Amino acid sequence: MARRRHHDGLSAQQVSNYLSNSGRCPVCGSGNIEGSHMEADCDSAWQNVTCQDCEANWDDIYRLVGVELQTENAGVPPWLSRI
């Protein structure tokens, strides 16, 4: 399923600023932003975010960048812990 793009008019500088400080609206700089529930597909997840001040609407996009096995085999199936 293709994700909607809510605010295509962001400049490269706005995107860069937002990625280094994602707690603020990339359009107006307000910290008054709210995220909805997370959605995911096989290799990424996203969350719709809205600025409560300027009403800009965008998706935060997340990608899998690593994996860490939990300590003491927590959550590991018994057959896997014997390997």
BELMODA-V362958 format. One record per residue. RES is the residue in three letters. SS is DSSP state (H for helix, E for strand, L for the rest). D_CENTER is the distance of its C-alpha to the mean C-alpha in Angstrom with 1 decimal. Layout:
# BELMODA-V362958
res->{RES | RES}
ss->{SS | SS}
d_center->{D_CENTER | D_CENTER}
This chain:
# BELMODA-V362958
res->{MET | ALA | ARG | ARG | ARG | HIS | HIS | ASP | GLY | LEU | SER | ALA | GLN | GLN | VAL | SER | ASN | TYR | LEU | SER | ASN | SER | GLY | ARG | CYS | PRO | VAL | CYS | GLY | SER | GLY | ASN | ILE | GLU | GLY | SER | HIS | MET | GLU | ALA | ASP | CYS | ASP | SER | ALA | TRP | GLN | ASN | VAL | THR | CYS | GLN | ASP | CYS | GLU | ALA | ASN | TRP | ASP | ASP | ILE | TYR | ARG | LEU | VAL | GLY | VAL | GLU | LEU | GLN | THR | GLU | ASN | ALA | GLY | VAL | PRO | PRO | TRP | LEU | SER | ARG | ILE}
ss->{L | L | L | L | L | L | L | L | L | L | L | H | H | H | H | H | H | H | H | H | L | L | L | L | L | L | L | L | L | L | L | L | E | E | E | E | E | E | E | E | L | L | L | E | E | E | E | E | E | E | E | L | L | L | L | L | E | E | E | E | E | E | E | L | L | L | L | L | L | L | H | H | H | L | L | L | L | H | H | H | H | L | L}
d_center->{16.8 | 15.7 | 12.8 | 14.2 | 13.8 | 14.4 | 15.3 | 16.7 | 18.9 | 16.8 | 18.9 | 18.0 | 18.7 | 16.4 | 13.4 | 14.7 | 15.3 | 11.9 | 10.4 | 13.2 | 12.9 | 9.6 | 11.7 | 13.8 | 14.0 | 14.2 | 17.3 | 19.4 | 18.1 | 18.2 | 16.5 | 17.1 | 13.7 | 12.5 | 9.5 | 10.7 | 10.4 | 7.8 | 9.3 | 9.8 | 12.5 | 14.3 | 12.3 | 8.6 | 6.3 | 4.8 | 5.5 | 8.5 | 9.4 | 13.1 | 15.4 | 18.3 | 20.6 | 20.5 | 18.7 | 16.3 | 13.6 | 10.5 | 7.3 | 4.0 | 4.0 | 4.0 | 7.8 | 10.5 | 12.4 | 15.1 | 16.9 | 19.1 | 22.0 | 22.7 | 26.0 | 29.2 | 28.0 | 26.0 | 24.7 | 26.6 | 29.0 | 32.6 | 33.5 | 30.8 | 31.9 | 35.4 | 34.5}
